Amino acid sequence: MERRAVVGGSLIAGLSTLMSPPALAAGASAEAASAAAGDLEGVSDSIDQLRLTVERQFASVYTDKWQGVARIRQQQHTWMRSTQKYPDFIEVGLDVWDNIYDWHVVYQQPVNMTRTSDGRYTMVFMYTTLLLRPDQALDFVGFAFDADSARPRTR
């Protein structure tokens, strides 16, 4: 069982206990019952607002973080439209490299990283090998290319 499921399950169980109406005494009036229901509704609204605030905070963090992924996918889509296959390589800067590594960790995907014979670092992302270019700008995403793109095509 994952930690998220345990923590999330405990949180839901605790909140549902808070939200359940208290047992009314046999002689309790309808007025007291409606006041208790109004209090519970207010608590429920407050918890819902807190949940929305936390979700918005996490959503903005993740969308900002995955801009490198979006830029790489854009290059892959451009290459795919013209060649009907994913590109073999795309060069990236350090920030994009770290974003892709973080993406693999967050989504629990296997990270396939190697070092080539010439000392360059590589990482596979969706059928494309990313080549680290630490000499480029931190947010650099180069154009896609194939291993045989230097050779002229003959048909």
C-alpha positions in Angstrom: 0.0 0.0 0.0 1.4 3.4 -0.9 2.0 6.1 1.6 -0.3 8.5 -0.3 -3.2 6.1 0.0 -2.6 5.6 3.8 -2.3 9.4 4.5 -5.2 10.2 2.2 -7.4 7.5 3.7 -6.6 8.7 7.2 -7.4 12.3 6.3 -10.7 11.4 4.7 -11.7 9.2 7.7 -10.8 12.0 10.1 -12.8 14.6 8.1 -15.8 12.3 7.8 -15.8 11.9 11.6 -15.8 15.7 12.0 -18.6 16.0 9.4 -21.0 13.4 10.9 -23.9 14.9 12.8 -23.8 14.4 16.5 -26.4 12.1 18.0 -29.3 14.2 19.2 -30.7 13.6 22.6 -34.3 12.2 22.8 -35.6 15.6 24.0 -33.6 17.8 21.6 -35.6 20.3 19.7 -35.8 20.8 15.9 -34.2 24.2 16.4 -31.0 22.6 17.9 -30.9 20.1 15.1 -31.0 22.8 12.4 -28.4 24.8 14.2 -26.1 21.8 14.3 -26.7 21.2 10.6 -25.8 24.8 9.9 -22.6 24.5 11.9 -21.6 21.4 10.0 -22.3 23.0 6.7 -20.1 25.9 7.6 -17.3 23.5 8.6 -17.8 21.6 5.4 -17.5 24.8 3.3 -14.3 25.8 5.2 -12.7 22.4 4.6 -13.7 22.5 0.9 -12.1 26.0 0.5 -8.9 24.8 2.2 -8.8 21.8 -0.1 -9.3 24.0 -3.2 -6.5 26.3 -2.0 -4.1 23.5 -1.5 -5.0 21.9 -4.9 -4.5 25.3 -6.7 -1.1 25.7 -5.0 0.1 22.2 -6.2 -1.3 22.6 -9.6 0.6 25.8 -10.3 3.8 24.3 -9.0 3.5 21.2 -11.3 2.5 23.1 -14.4 5.4 25.5 -14.0 7.8 22.6 -13.4 6.8 20.6 -16.4 7.5 23.4 -19.0 10.6 21.5 -20.1 8.5 18.4 -20.8 6.1 20.5 -22.9 8.9 22.0 -24.9 10.5 18.5 -25.6 7.1 17.1 -26.6 6.7 20.1 -29.0 10.0 19.2 -30.7 8.9 15.5 -30.8 5.6 16.4 -32.3 7.2 18.6 -35.0 9.6 15.8 -35.9 6.8 13.2 -35.8 4.6 15.2 -38.2 7.4 15.4 -40.8 9.0 11.9 -40.4 6.2 9.7 -38.9 8.5 8.6 -36.0 9.9 10.0 -32.8 13.3 11.6 -33.1 16.4 9.8 -31.9 18.0 12.7 -30.1 17.2 16.2 -28.6 19.8 18.3 -26.8 18.7 20.0 -23.6 20.1 22.3 -20.9 20.6 21.6 -17.2 17.2 22.9 -16.0 15.3 20.9 -18.6 17.4 17.9 -17.8 16.6 18.2 -14.1 12.9 18.7 -14.9 12.8 15.5 -16.9 14.5 13.6 -14.2 12.0 15.0 -11.6 9.2 14.0 -14.0 10.4 10.4 -14.0 10.6 10.4 -10.2 7.2 12.0 -9.6 5.4 9.7 -12.0 7.5 6.7 -10.8 8.9 5.9 -14.3 12.2 4.1 -14.7 15.1 6.4 -15.4 17.4 5.2 -18.1 20.5 7.4 -17.9 23.9 6.6 -19.3 27.2 8.2 -20.2 28.5 7.9 -23.8 32.1 7.1 -24.7 32.7 10.8 -25.4 31.6 11.7 -21.9 28.1 13.1 -22.7 25.2 12.3 -20.4 22.0 10.8 -22.0 18.5 10.0 -20.7 15.7 8.3 -22.5 12.3 10.2 -22.6 9.4 8.8 -24.7 11.5 7.0 -27.3 13.9 9.9 -27.6 17.4 10.1 -26.1 18.1 13.5 -24.5 21.6 14.7 -24.6 22.7 17.0 -21.8 24.3 20.2 -23.0 25.7 22.0 -19.8 27.4 24.6 -22.0 24.0 25.9 -23.3 21.4 28.1 -21.5 19.7 26.4 -18.6 16.3 26.2 -20.3 17.8 25.2 -23.7 15.8 22.6 -25.8 17.5 22.0 -29.2 16.0 20.8 -32.4 15.2 17.1 -32.8 17.5 15.0 -35.0 18.1 11.4 -35.9 21.3 9.4 -35.7 21.5 9.2 -39.5 20.6 12.8 -40.2 24.2 13.6 -41.0 24.2 11.0 -43.9 22.4 11.9 -47.1 19.3 9.8 -47.7 19.1 7.6 -50.8 16.0 5.9 -52.1 
